Amino acid sequence: MESGVVEILFRFDGENGRVLLEVAADRDPSSVGKSAQDLGMPMCTASVEFRARGYRALLGWVLFEDSTAPFAWYGDRPVGC
């Protein structure tokens, strides 16, 4: 599986930020609630870099109705996988 990182730049409330998306083979499936049969499957981790503080730094991931993934994150510079 090919690994890689993608950078997405954004601007919100007068501050610049970026989202870093990394795709890599999952080397520890149990750490993210998966079974051993998922070893080596692609896993995407997204992290936010944003200088705002307090309520201005409260961000979240948007999930779509047709998504089969049961997750959502929000918080101060949230990280999702």
C-alpha positions as CSV (number, residue, x, y, z in Angstrom):
1,M,0.0,0.0,0.0
2,E,1.3,3.4,-0.9
3,S,1.5,5.9,2.0
4,G,1.3,9.6,1.6
5,V,0.4,13.0,3.2
6,V,-1.9,15.6,1.7
7,E,-2.1,19.2,2.9
8,I,-5.4,21.2,2.7
9,L,-5.0,24.9,3.5
10,F,-8.0,26.9,4.9
11,R,-8.9,30.3,6.3
12,F,-11.5,30.7,9.1
13,D,-12.4,33.7,11.1
14,G,-9.4,35.6,9.8
15,E,-6.9,32.9,10.7
16,N,-5.0,30.6,8.3
17,G,-4.9,26.9,9.1
18,R,-4.2,23.5,7.4
19,V,-5.4,20.0,7.6
20,L,-2.9,17.2,7.2
21,L,-4.2,13.9,5.9
22,E,-2.0,10.9,6.2
23,V,-2.8,7.5,4.7
24,A,-0.7,4.5,5.8
25,A,-1.1,0.8,6.4
26,D,-2.6,0.1,9.8
27,R,0.1,-1.6,11.9
28,D,-1.9,-1.8,15.2
29,P,-5.6,-2.4,14.4
30,S,-6.6,-3.1,18.0
31,S,-5.6,0.5,19.0
32,V,-8.4,1.9,16.8
33,G,-11.0,-0.7,17.6
34,K,-10.4,-3.1,14.7
35,S,-9.5,-6.8,14.7
36,A,-6.3,-8.6,13.7
37,Q,-7.7,-9.3,10.3
38,D,-7.5,-5.6,9.5
39,L,-3.7,-5.5,9.8
40,G,-2.2,-3.7,6.9
41,M,-5.5,-2.1,5.7
42,P,-5.4,1.6,4.8
43,M,-5.9,4.0,7.6
44,C,-6.4,7.8,7.2
45,T,-5.5,10.2,10.0
46,A,-6.4,13.8,9.7
47,S,-5.0,16.5,12.0
48,V,-5.6,20.3,12.1
49,E,-3.0,23.0,12.6
50,F,-4.7,26.3,13.5
51,R,-3.4,29.2,15.6
52,A,-6.8,30.4,16.9
53,R,-7.5,29.8,20.6
54,G,-10.5,29.2,22.8
55,Y,-13.9,29.0,21.1
56,R,-12.4,30.2,17.9
57,A,-10.3,27.0,17.7
58,L,-13.4,24.7,18.2
59,L,-13.6,22.8,14.9
60,G,-15.1,19.4,13.9
61,W,-15.2,16.8,11.2
62,V,-18.3,16.7,9.0
63,L,-19.7,13.2,8.2
64,F,-22.1,12.5,5.4
65,E,-25.3,10.4,5.7
66,D,-24.0,7.7,3.4
67,S,-20.8,7.2,5.4
68,T,-20.4,3.7,7.0
69,A,-17.9,5.0,9.5
70,P,-19.4,5.5,13.0
71,F,-17.2,8.3,14.1
72,A,-17.1,12.1,14.7
73,W,-14.6,14.4,16.4
74,Y,-14.8,17.9,17.5
75,G,-12.7,20.0,19.8
76,D,-9.6,22.2,19.9
77,R,-7.7,21.2,16.7
78,P,-9.3,17.7,16.5
79,V,-7.5,14.6,15.2
80,G,-9.5,12.0,13.4
81,C,-8.6,8.5,12.2
